[in-house]
Every structure is written in structure tokens, then in C-alpha cells.
């Protein structure tokens, strides 16, 4: 997870073919980002993860939208180096521990944060970020929980217009960027735009004072 803390940006995408996954990875790398989360929202997720890992060994590849232990095992077998879910499922967390696979469950409320901490999870996905209250909600959560060492990766409504506001918060480890690899851009094969958006996101992250 050190690379996620250092780069502070994670590209998140649903990709329907291994070829598109490779082209997407190329576009992200051209923009300077070597971290991608490929979601289990398509039937090709496993093949996409495996193909990117095979083609770009230095790239950090994770699996997203992991909803059950079976998907988690399949993600690990495909080569995923970390996994993320939109919610908090104790069985998935337990399986991730058994597989020794870094895992970030999704949370939105104080109760879910406490459940995650009780399960040993300190890096959490805050989802859906903007709908759940965005920066104001995270500031509220920081009050009672920052001292525990918990960190968040907000995703859902996060884009270039508010990325800096999130990244300026000490409790935010990184941001998840679905806007970097929008499904429409992938469908159009607009890899140049994806590269440009990636550079923009990394530039924003580099200008924000790192949390202490």
C-alpha cells in the first residue's frame, strides 16, 4: 500500500476486454500513473487483471467491486495485488486476511468505520463520497477516528474539481479516480484524453501539501 500512499491517486475502471485493459494501462502509464483498480463489473475482469499484470509487471493492479469471497479468490488468482469493495462484508474481510491480500472495505458511517477497525482494517474506501457528505463528512469522521490511524480513499463524485479539497485532509490517503478512465472514453478508445486526465490528477496531487 506504500505506493498508493506515495502516488495518492488510484485509477478505477470497468473494462470489458483484456485488449482495452492493456490500452488503458498504457494510457495511464503515459500519464505517469502506475496504479489501477479493475472492477468486477464486467465478465472480463479476471482476464483484464491477468493481462495487465502479465504485460506490465511493474504496475500495481487491484480488483474493485469485490462483493464476495469467491470474487476475492478469483481476483487473487488472476494476479490482483489488492482488492476493494463498495461496502463492508465481514466474510470478505476474513477471506482477504486468510489470503494475505491487502483489502479496503467501503464505509460511509461511523458504525461502519468502527466495524472495519474491529476487523483490523485501517485503510478504507469512503463511498459514495460526495453523496455521503464529501469533505465535510470526512472532517466529521476525522474527529473521533483520526487518532486510530485510519485513512480513507474517497471515491464517488470525486474529480478534478474537488480532488485537492480531499487530498488536503490528513485523514485522506489517496483519491479514487473513475473520471480518469471513464467508460465512454474507453469505449471511444480516447486514450490520449485518459493520459491527459491522468497527468492533471497527478499534478493536482503534487501541489497539495501532504498530510502530516
Residue pairs with C-beta under 8 A, 6 or more apart in sequence:
1 82
1 102
1 123
3 34
3 35
3 60
4 10
4 35
4 60
4 82
4 123
4 153
4 173
4 174
5 173
5 174
7 33
7 34
7 35
7 174
7 202
7 205
8 167
8 173
8 174
8 175
8 205
8 210
9 33
9 35
9 174
9 175
9 177
9 180
9 198
9 201
9 202
9 205
10 35
10 36
10 37
10 62
10 153
10 174
10 175
10 176
10 177
11 28
11 33
11 35
11 36
11 37
11 177
11 180
11 181
11 198
12 36
12 37
12 39
12 64
12 155
12 176
12 177
12 178
12 180
12 181
13 24
13 36
13 37
13 38
13 39
13 178
13 180
13 181
13 183
13 186
14 38
14 39
14 41
14 42
14 65
14 183
15 21
15 24
15 38
15 42
15 44
15 45
15 48
15 186
16 42
16 43
16 44
17 44
17 48
18 44
18 47
18 48
18 50
18 51
19 51
20 48
20 186
21 38
21 44
21 47
21 48
21 49
21 51
21 52
22 51
22 52
22 55
22 56
23 189
23 191
24 36
24 181
24 186
24 191
24 194
25 36
25 52
25 55
25 56
25 59
26 191
27 181
27 191
27 192
27 194
27 195
27 198
28 34
28 35
28 36
28 180
28 181
28 194
28 195
28 198
29 56
29 59
30 191
30 195
30 198
31 194
31 195
31 196
31 197
31 198
31 199
31 202
32 198
32 199
32 202
33 180
33 198
33 201
33 202
34 56
34 58
34 59
34 60
35 59
35 60
35 62
36 52
36 59
36 60
36 61
36 62
36 181
37 61
37 62
37 63
37 64
37 82
37 84
37 176
38 45
38 48
38 49
38 52
38 61
38 62
38 63
38 64
38 80
39 45
39 63
39 64
39 65
40 63
40 64
40 65
40 66
40 67
40 71
40 75
41 64
41 65
42 48
45 63
45 75
45 78
46 74
46 75
46 77
46 78
47 78
49 61
49 63
49 75
49 78
49 79
49 80
50 78
50 79
52 59
52 61
53 59
53 61
53 78
53 79
54 79
60 81
60 82
61 79
61 80
61 81
62 80
62 81
62 82
62 83
62 84
63 71
63 72
63 75
63 78
63 80
63 82
63 83
63 84
64 83
64 84
64 85
65 84
65 85
65 86
66 72
66 75
66 83
66 84
66 85
66 92
66 103
67 85
67 86
67 87
67 89
67 92
68 89
68 91
68 92
69 91
69 92
69 94
69 95
72 83
72 92
72 95
72 96
72 99
72 101
72 103
73 95
73 99
75 83
75 101
76 83
76 99
76 101
80 101
81 101
81 102
82 101
82 102
82 103
82 104
83 96
83 101
83 102
83 103
83 104
84 103
84 104
84 105
84 106
84 125
84 153
85 92
85 103
85 104
85 105
85 106
85 125
86 106
86 125
86 127
87 105
87 106
87 107
87 127
88 105
88 106
88 107
88 112
88 115
88 116
89 105
90 115
90 119
92 103
92 105
93 103
93 105
93 116
93 119
93 120
93 121
94 119
96 102
96 103
97 103
97 120
102 123
103 121
104 121
104 123
104 124
104 125
104 153
105 116
105 119
105 121
105 124
105 125
106 124
106 125
106 126
106 127
107 113
107 115
107 116
107 124
107 125
107 126
107 127
108 126
108 127
108 128
108 132
110 141
110 144
110 145
113 124
113 141
113 145
113 150
116 122
116 124
116 150
117 145
117 148
117 150
122 148
122 149
122 150
122 151
123 150
123 151
123 152
123 153
123 173
124 150
124 151
124 152
124 153
125 152
125 153
125 154
125 155
125 176
126 132
126 137
126 138
126 152
126 153
126 154
126 155
127 154
127 155
127 156
128 155
128 156
128 157
129 138
129 154
129 155
129 156
129 157
129 158
129 166
130 156
130 157
130 158
130 162
131 156
131 157
132 156
133 140
134 154
134 157
134 162
134 165
134 166
135 162
135 165
135 166
135 169
138 152
138 154
138 166
138 169
138 171
138 172
139 169
141 152
141 171
142 169
142 170
142 171
145 171
146 170
146 171
150 171
151 171
151 172
151 173
152 171
152 172
152 173
153 172
153 173
153 174
153 175
153 176
154 166
154 172
154 175
154 176
155 175
155 176
155 177
155 178
156 176
156 178
158 166
158 175
158 176
158 177
158 178
158 179
159 177
159 179
160 179
160 197
160 200
160 201
160 204
163 175
163 177
163 201
163 204
163 205
164 204
164 207
164 208
166 172
166 175
167 174
167 175
167 204
167 205
167 208
168 208
168 209
168 211
169 211
170 211
170 212
171 211
172 211
175 201
175 205
177 197
177 201
179 197
180 194
180 197
180 198
180 201
181 194
185 193
185 194
186 194
